[in-house]
Amino acid sequence: MAKEHSSYPIGKNPKSLQNLIREGRPSGEVVFGEPKKKRTLTVTETGWKGANVTIKAAGYSSVSEYLERLGRGEEML
């Protein structure tokens, strides 16, 4: 079966461009009086899923928000 060619130039398909739009705060946004910086952590899929469930159940919107509060002493383990 032949693949259909798009009528859009390379890199201009609105569906492709929409997939590149990331929701949430942009990296580097000033929060708590200082810019946020991207970090990397390594965790198993099971650990990540469990952390997300626990953190959301505690009322936080994201792992990032929880870690920020934990690091600032506003949350305890």
C-alpha positions as CSV (number, residue, x, y, z in Angstrom):
1,M,0.0,0.0,0.0
2,A,1.5,3.4,-1.0
3,K,1.9,6.1,1.6
4,E,0.0,9.3,0.9
5,H,2.0,12.4,0.6
6,S,1.1,15.4,2.6
7,S,0.0,18.7,1.0
8,Y,2.0,20.5,3.7
9,P,5.7,21.4,3.4
10,I,8.0,19.5,5.7
11,G,7.7,20.8,9.2
12,K,4.5,22.7,8.5
13,N,1.7,20.2,9.2
14,P,-0.5,21.7,11.9
15,K,-1.1,18.3,13.5
16,S,2.7,17.8,13.8
17,L,3.2,21.4,15.2
18,Q,0.4,20.8,17.7
19,N,2.3,17.8,19.1
20,L,5.3,20.0,19.8
21,I,3.3,22.4,22.0
22,R,4.0,21.5,25.6
23,E,1.6,22.4,28.4
24,G,2.7,23.5,31.8
25,R,5.2,26.0,33.0
26,P,8.1,26.7,30.7
27,S,11.6,25.8,32.0
28,G,13.3,28.8,33.3
29,E,10.2,30.5,34.6
30,V,10.7,32.4,37.8
31,V,8.9,30.6,40.7
32,F,9.6,31.2,44.4
33,G,11.8,34.2,43.4
34,E,14.2,32.1,41.3
35,P,14.2,30.5,37.8
36,K,13.3,26.8,37.6
37,K,15.9,24.5,35.9
38,K,15.3,21.2,34.2
39,R,16.6,18.2,36.1
40,T,16.8,14.5,35.3
41,L,16.1,11.6,37.6
42,T,16.2,7.8,37.0
43,V,13.4,5.6,38.4
44,T,11.6,2.4,37.4
45,E,8.2,2.6,35.7
46,T,6.6,1.1,38.8
47,G,8.3,3.6,41.1
48,W,7.3,6.5,38.8
49,K,3.7,5.4,38.6
50,G,3.5,4.8,42.4
51,A,5.0,8.2,43.1
52,N,2.6,10.0,40.8
53,V,-0.4,8.3,42.4
54,T,0.8,9.1,46.0
55,I,1.7,12.7,45.1
56,K,-1.6,13.3,43.4
57,A,-3.5,11.8,46.3
58,A,-1.6,14.2,48.6
59,G,-3.1,17.1,46.6
60,Y,0.0,18.1,44.5
61,S,-0.4,18.6,40.7
62,S,2.9,17.1,39.8
63,V,6.1,15.4,41.0
64,S,7.9,18.6,40.3
65,E,5.6,20.6,42.6
66,Y,6.0,18.0,45.4
67,L,9.8,17.9,45.1
68,E,9.9,21.7,45.2
69,R,7.9,21.8,48.4
70,L,9.9,19.0,49.9
71,G,13.2,20.7,49.1
72,R,12.0,24.0,50.7
73,G,11.0,22.3,53.9
74,E,7.3,22.8,53.3
75,E,6.6,19.0,53.1
76,M,8.0,16.1,55.1
77,L,8.6,12.5,54.0
